[in-house]
Amino acid sequence: MVDLRREEVRFVGFRIRVARSPRTGRTFPLVRPSCEALQHLRTVIKGLTGRDRAPLPDAGVRGQSRGSGVGRLLSLPQLQS
């Protein structure tokens, strides 16, 4: 048996302990992901959103500065009624 008021428990990738609210003074169960779980999550997100996964802009898109803003969208035939 573990006294959560004095110790922190690691369970299924989470750290669990009893904390005291600085505002109200009441105690509550504080559940946080473990450091290892956070690092694994960061690694997965970095692999999904890394710089090597960003699409490169097309050469044609870079040169189109005229007629590519809101004015062009408002002058489309399907939007005019």
NORPE-V506642 format. One record per helix or strand. SS is the DSSP state (a for helix, b for strand). FROM is the first residue (numbers start at 1). TO is the last residue. If there is no record, write none. Layout:
{{SS | FROM | TO} {SS | FROM | TO}}
//
This chain:
{{b | 9 | 11} {b | 14 | 20} {b | 27 | 33} {a | 35 | 49} {a | 51 | 53} {a | 59 | 63} {a | 70 | 74} {a | 77 | 79}}
//
